[in-house]
Amino acid sequence: MKILVIGGTSFVGRHIVEALLEKEHEVVLFNRGKSNPHLFPQLQKILGDRRKDAEKLAIEKWDAVIDSSAYTPADLKPVLKNLKTNHYIFISTISVYDDFKNGPVRESGSLFKTEVTEDEVTGSTYGPLKVMCENYIEKTLSDKALILRPGIVVGPYDPTDRFTYWVMKLNGKGPVLVPGSKERKIQWVDARDLAEFTVLQMENKTTGVYNVAADAVSMEELVRTLNGGEADCVWADDHFLLEQGMKAFELPFWIPFSAEFPEGFLLVDNEKAKGAGLGMRSVKQSAQDTLEWPQKEGLSRLKTGISENRERELLNKIMK
């Protein structure tokens, strides 16, 4: 199959391209050539901005199109206007759901209804803008579209460092501040599992909507699996962290228990995706590969999490 990938060189898109090539599909990339332009030199590349140069995509009819880089309707509309395909796959997010009060959310769960007028993607507009993208896709393509809603995506090349933070901290030495209760459930999806599921559904010409997330695990299981043996975990409960002015996700994977988030996290039901063939790497495998990536790339500074000074300050208050 001849597949157009919009994006394709940064994290999720990169893993999708690798999965497509492993299955011997013919892949064409459309992007601006700014993120990792050295990748995939053997592939045909259409250079352009999706908002300004989408007419370049009308050169032929594609067997399928995979779009991992649309965040707003303004990103989407020029592309869909020019595409010729019978199968369009959109990478959305579980952040489209506006209600996590009743346990893991199914695909039929309530979505944000906010109409965002500005085009800027922020913490508060990210979910609503993705809903607007999904609505436009449904209106424009109807039964030709597959919408995938991944949870937090982890693994090698992750630009957010959320999972990477814990992998590196728990493979270091000395005390490590760990937030929330040991029993609190957390959930993610390895980028490679997301990529393989995407390619499988493309090959099966699947349409509709799927949550794409691994089975939830407890924070204690994550810590136990990731701990390289020399980290001394110091657990800090929600009450203490809130008293210290900490905010949700300031420590990666931490949301305090509340009426809005009674599970202490964003959890979704993944039964539909598992029934359609979603594979799930073990926590250990995801952790090992994620640890090797920054070591190989020579990366040492994390983009998320609290500073060592802030962590030391909190640890001193707990242990005094």
C-alpha positions in Angstrom: 0.0 0.0 0.0 1.1 3.6 -0.7 0.8 5.5 2.5 1.0 9.2 3.1 2.2 10.1 6.6 1.7 13.7 7.7 4.6 14.5 10.1 6.5 11.3 10.5 9.8 12.3 12.0 9.0 13.2 15.6 8.1 10.6 18.2 4.7 9.1 17.5 5.0 9.7 13.7 8.5 8.4 13.7 7.5 5.1 15.2 4.5 4.9 12.9 6.8 5.2 9.9 9.2 2.6 11.2 6.2 0.2 11.7 5.0 0.9 8.2 8.4 0.2 6.7 8.7 -3.0 8.8 5.5 -4.2 7.0 7.0 -3.2 3.7 4.5 -0.5 2.8 5.5 2.4 0.5 5.7 5.5 2.6 5.6 9.2 1.5 6.2 11.9 4.1 4.7 15.4 4.1 6.2 17.8 6.6 8.2 21.1 6.9 11.5 19.3 7.2 12.3 20.9 10.5 12.1 17.9 13.0 14.9 15.4 12.4 15.1 16.0 8.7 17.9 13.4 8.4 15.6 10.6 9.2 14.3 8.2 6.5 16.6 9.5 3.6 15.3 6.6 1.4 11.7 7.9 1.5 10.0 10.3 -0.9 9.3 13.5 0.9 6.9 16.3 0.1 8.2 19.4 1.7 5.6 21.9 2.9 3.6 23.5 5.6 0.2 21.8 6.1 -1.6 25.1 6.4 0.0 26.7 3.3 1.1 23.9 1.0 -1.6 21.2 1.4 -2.5 21.4 -2.4 0.7 19.4 -2.9 -1.1 16.4 -1.5 -3.6 16.3 -4.3 -1.0 14.8 -6.7 -2.5 11.3 -6.3 -4.9 9.2 -4.5 -3.4 7.5 -1.4 -4.3 4.1 -0.2 -4.3 5.5 3.3 -3.3 8.7 5.1 -2.0 8.8 8.7 -2.0 12.2 10.4 -0.2 12.5 13.7 0.4 16.3 13.6 -2.9 18.1 13.5 -3.9 19.9 16.7 -6.4 22.5 15.6 -9.1 22.8 12.8 -6.7 25.2 11.1 -4.2 22.4 10.8 -6.8 20.1 9.5 -9.0 21.8 7.0 -6.5 22.6 4.2 -5.3 19.0 4.3 -8.7 17.4 4.2 -9.7 19.7 1.3 -6.9 18.4 -0.8 -6.7 14.7 0.2 -7.8 11.9 -2.1 -8.1 8.7 0.0 -10.6 6.3 1.2 -9.0 5.8 4.6 -7.8 8.7 6.9 -6.4 7.9 10.3 -6.2 10.7 12.9 -4.2 10.5 16.0 -6.3 12.3 18.7 -6.0 12.0 22.5 -7.9 10.9 25.6 -7.8 14.6 26.6 -11.0 15.0 24.5 -13.0 13.5 27.4 -14.4 16.0 29.9 -15.6 13.6 32.6 -13.5 11.1 34.5 -15.7 10.9 37.5 -17.2 7.4 36.8 -14.2 5.2 36.3 -12.3 4.4 33.1 -13.9 6.2 30.2 -15.3 4.4 27.1 -15.2 5.7 23.6 -18.8 6.9 24.0 -17.8 9.1 27.0 -18.7 12.8 27.2 -16.4 15.1 25.2 -15.6 18.8 25.7 -18.2 21.0 24.1 -16.2 24.2 24.3 -15.9 26.1 21.0 -12.3 27.5 21.0 -12.0 30.6 18.9 -8.2 31.1 19.2 -5.7 28.8 17.5 -3.2 28.5 20.3 -2.7 25.1 21.9 -2.5 25.3 25.7 -3.2 23.0 28.6 -6.8 24.3 28.6 -7.4 24.3 24.8 -5.6 21.1 23.8 -8.6 18.8 24.5 -11.3 21.0 23.1 -9.4 21.7 20.0 -8.9 18.0 19.4 -12.6 17.5 19.8 -13.2 20.2 17.2 -10.8 18.3 14.9 -12.7 15.1 15.4 -16.0 16.8 14.7 -14.7 18.2 11.5 -13.3 14.8 10.4 -16.7 13.2 11.2 -18.5 15.8 9.2 -16.1 15.7 6.2 -15.1 12.0 6.0 -17.7 10.1 8.0 -17.2 6.4 7.3 -13.7 6.9 5.8 -12.0 7.9 9.1 -10.4 6.1 12.0 -9.8 8.2 15.1 -7.3 6.9 17.7 -7.3 8.4 21.2 -4.0 7.4 22.9 -3.4 8.0 26.6 0.0 9.4 27.7 2.5 8.1 25.1 5.8 6.9 26.4 9.0 5.3 25.0 12.1 6.3 23.1 12.2 9.8 21.6 9.5 11.1 23.9 9.8 14.9 23.8 7.8 15.3 27.0 10.0 13.2 29.3 7.1 12.3 31.6 7.9 8.5 31.6 11.6 9.2 31.1 11.6 11.2 34.3 10.7 8.2 36.4 12.9 5.8 34.4 16.0 8.0 35.0 15.2 9.0 38.6 14.6 5.4 39.7 17.7 4.2 38.0 19.8 6.7 39.9 21.0 6.7 43.5 19.7 8.2 46.8 16.2 9.3 47.8 13.5 9.9 45.2 10.2 11.7 46.0 7.3 9.6 44.7 3.8 11.2 44.7 0.4 9.9 45.8 -0.6 6.5 47.1 1.0 3.2 46.2 -2.3 1.8 45.0 -3.2 4.7 42.7 -3.6 3.4 39.1 -1.8 5.0 36.2 -2.0 4.3 32.5 -0.1 5.0 29.3 0.7 3.5 25.9 4.1 2.7 24.5 4.6 4.7 21.2 5.6 1.5 19.4 2.4 -0.3 20.5 0.4 2.7 19.3 2.3 2.6 16.0 1.8 -1.1 15.5 -1.9 -0.8 16.3 -2.3 2.1 13.9 -0.7 0.1 11.0 -2.8 -3.0 11.8 -6.0 -1.0 11.7 -4.9 0.7 8.5 -4.3 -2.7 6.9 -7.7 -3.8 8.1 -9.3 -0.6 6.8 -10.8 -0.1 10.3 -12.9 3.0 10.9 -14.6 4.4 14.0 -13.0 5.5 17.4 -10.7 3.6 19.7 -9.0 4.4 23.0 -5.4 3.3 22.7 -3.9 2.6 26.1 -2.2 -0.2 28.0 -3.8 -1.8 31.0 -3.5 0.4 34.1 -0.9 -0.5 36.7 -0.4 0.8 40.3 2.2 3.5 41.0 3.8 0.9 43.3 4.2 -1.5 40.4 5.7 1.2 38.2 8.2 2.1 40.9 9.1 -1.5 41.7 9.7 -2.3 38.1 11.7 0.8 37.3 13.9 0.9 40.4 17.4 -0.1 39.4 18.2 -1.0 43.0 19.9 2.1 44.4 17.0 4.5 44.6 15.4 5.0 48.0 11.7 5.8 47.3 10.1 8.3 49.7 6.3 8.4 49.3 4.5 11.7 49.7 0.8 11.7 50.0 -1.6 14.1 48.2 -2.3 16.2 51.3 1.4 16.9 51.9 2.0 17.8 48.3 -1.0 20.1 48.0 0.1 21.8 51.2 3.4 22.5 49.6 1.8 24.1 46.6 2.3 21.3 44.2 0.0 21.1 41.1 -1.2 18.2 39.1 1.4 16.7 36.8 4.1 18.9 38.3 5.5 15.6 39.2 4.9 13.4 36.2 2.0 10.9 36.4 0.6 12.6 39.5 -3.0 13.9 39.8 -4.3 14.3 43.4 -7.5 12.4 44.2 -10.5 14.7 44.0 -14.2 14.7 43.1 -13.2 15.5 39.5 -10.5 12.8 39.4 -11.6 10.1 41.9 -9.2 7.6 40.3 -6.3 10.0 40.8 -5.5 9.8 37.1 -7.0 9.9 33.5 -8.0 6.3 32.9 -9.8 5.0 29.9 -11.4 1.7 29.0 -9.2 -0.2 26.4 -11.3 -3.3 25.8 -12.3 -2.2 22.3 -8.7 -1.7 21.2 -7.5 -5.0 22.8 -10.3 -6.8 21.0 -9.0 -5.3 17.7 -5.4 -6.5 18.3 -3.7 -3.9 20.6 -0.4 -5.4 21.8 1.2 -4.1 25.0 4.9 -4.2 25.9 5.7 -4.9 29.5 6.5 -2.0 31.8 10.0 -3.4 32.1 10.6 -3.4 28.3 9.3 0.1 27.9 11.5 1.2 30.8 14.6 -0.5 29.5 14.3 0.9 26.0 13.4 4.4 27.3 16.5 4.3 29.6 18.8 3.3 26.7 17.6 6.1 24.4 18.8 9.1 26.4 22.0 7.3 27.3 22.7 6.6 23.6 21.7 10.1 22.6 23.8 11.7 25.4 20.7 13.4 26.9 20.9 14.3 30.6 18.5 17.2 31.2 14.8 16.5 31.6 12.1 18.8 30.3 9.7 18.0 33.0 9.5 17.2 36.7 10.8 19.2 39.7 14.3 20.5 40.1 16.8 18.6 42.4 16.7 21.6 44.8 12.9 21.5 45.0 12.9 17.7 45.5 15.5 18.0 48.2 13.5 20.6 50.0 10.3 18.4 50.0 12.3 15.4 51.0 13.8 17.2 54.0 10.3 18.2 55.2 9.1 14.7 55.0 12.1 13.0 56.6 12.9 15.5 59.4 
